[in-house]
Amino acid sequence: MLKSLHFLFLLTTLLLSTTIAAQVNDSNSSFKIGISSKIKEKEKAQIIDAFEILNRGDAEAYTIGHQIRKKARTHFAKINAHLLLAHYFNNRQLVDSSNFYVNQFMKLNTVGNDSLISRRKTAAYNLLAINCADKGLAEESKKWHQKGIILAKKYNEEEDYFTHLHGLAVNYVAIGDSKQALQLFKECLTYKKNIEIAMGSYINLGQIYSENKDFETSDLFLKKGLKLAKKQQYTSAITSTLMNLASNAQTQNKTNEALALYDKVIKIASKNKFYKEKLNAEMNIASILINKKRFSDAELIYTSALVNTIELGYLDQQLNIYENLKTIAINKADYKKAYYFSSQYFTIKDSMSQLQRNKEIYELEVKYQTLQKEKEISILQVEKVNRDLELKNQKEAIQNMELQREIENKENENELLSIQNATEKTINENSLLRKNQEIKEAQFLIQQAETQRQKSIKNIVLYSFLIFLVPMIGLLYTYYQKLNTQNELNKKQDEVNEQKIASILKDQELKLVKASIKGQNNERLRIAQELHDSIGGNLAGIKLRLNNSNSNDLASINLQIDDTYRQVRDLSHNLIPEKFSENNFCNILKEYLNNILKGSSISSNINVYPVEEIDLLNENLQAEIFKIIQELITNTIKHAKASIIDIQINLIDNALGIIFEDNGIGFDAKKQTQGIGFKNMKNRLKKISGALYIDSNPKIGTIISIEISNLTPPITNEV
């Protein structure tokens, strides 16, 4: 589901680039000069066709992408060919190849206005986020989605913003933060311009509530997603939604319903070649049949599924099937088959272990070869040093030989002075010997000095490390003591803050009670005055006339009774707030929420869509909704100890939905007894054909969902 949304995002960016490209001058002259409009249109059509081929899963998209990349004459075709190849490799989970083409795409993203470049960047960020998620790097994926959100906000790109918001919500699901994911998916539902985003949000919400064992709410969201998927004829989403609904039914032991849903999945998967979904549905049906002790039927399904798993190479699924076939054979007392299936099970398991061992052996071999190469490099370095020393000695030997030749030449030229030359030769030889000895001694001293210098360096490094380590330990110990002190101060500060919050809540509650009593007293006084001054006087006059009446007075008495009836009716109608009649219900609700939370530590957020249609609802219906929300806010202030209240009101398909959420202490909805406030709310909802759902657990918070399908006003008994 998420992959499809990313593809639609890329295709949207591509089509936008098509409409803007005609207005943008290409900065690269090789793409700007001599290119006819026919060539531009032809290459745009090729790119769009290639993306459609990719969406069908056809491998031909790879060949087309490379052909366009090499032969492209327009910047539009070249940059989108890289985007096509990046998405192709992403579909096949070849993350490094996909990232390579994304980076090439980013390098070419320099042509166009700021808004167009921004949209291309957000498309690239989206693909990088998917690649990180495929690698299991959820935090890295979050980073790219957050970059995309910042860029989309900067240029007011609403479509890009919600696409990245949906991807970020999926990241939160991956890291187990379902609360944050719920909030983001619900925000995605407020965006009505992209049905695919709404559909994906419904399905993901259904999966989250299913994991939390709230199957009723899960089915509610999944069915809404299924409705949109059928409307769009989105077969992969239909299959996924039906699988989730079937799983919910199976978990709740609604086996007939689960079997019917799995059959639908198998039919759709077979038609569209969704092999894995078909296989999962068949195996789930077989598990239901085993629970019903219909072993022969289950065995038939597992045998058929085994053939498919072998063809597709699903080793884990083969293990599962052989294990279940063995269980069936044991239940049928066919121990020969049970032994065979058990043998096959261990054969597959050994095969998987061997594959794993081969992989580990290969990794160890690579490490060994790396170490061997490092050793060879070290040996070569030592040999190089030895060769340098030998070369130096050879040079000195050559110098000595040259000196020897000079002496011999001199002896030949001076035969007459042979005795002197012999003496000088002896002296020179002795001198040379001493020189060689001095050279050797100098080399020995140099080596000894170098060894001593290395020892000194090692000692200096060791002493420096010790000198640095001692104050560092002291600093760490001081920092540790400071942290402990700070933690104690924080705990005490938290206790003081909790006491202050409790005091503020009590003061706020007291103010609410006083204001309520004062308002009730004023209203009673006004009604009493009305009854005494006008209605009471009229009734007294009617009584007096009736006592002294004749037939001629009946008409005037009738008029006086009509006047009294009108006054009573006006008085009852005055009890309904006149402000609702001005079609500003949403503003009144926001003003009430701001006033009642003023001065408290509770922050609020209210989202209403569409405001105009909700403001035009019947006044009596608005009054009932207002009183229900008023009761929910009062309960949160009194009992929840919350810091945030979030209210969402949506009018979709002539049905009004209200989601009231707080982050308070929550309660166990199954064990909690319902007070007068909840009973009053349910009575009001009953009058207006509404339903109330409570999702609350201790220390998690509370979510109250209200759905009103009948928006006609409640019947009131007029006086």
Disulfide bonds with the S-S distance in Angstrom:
none
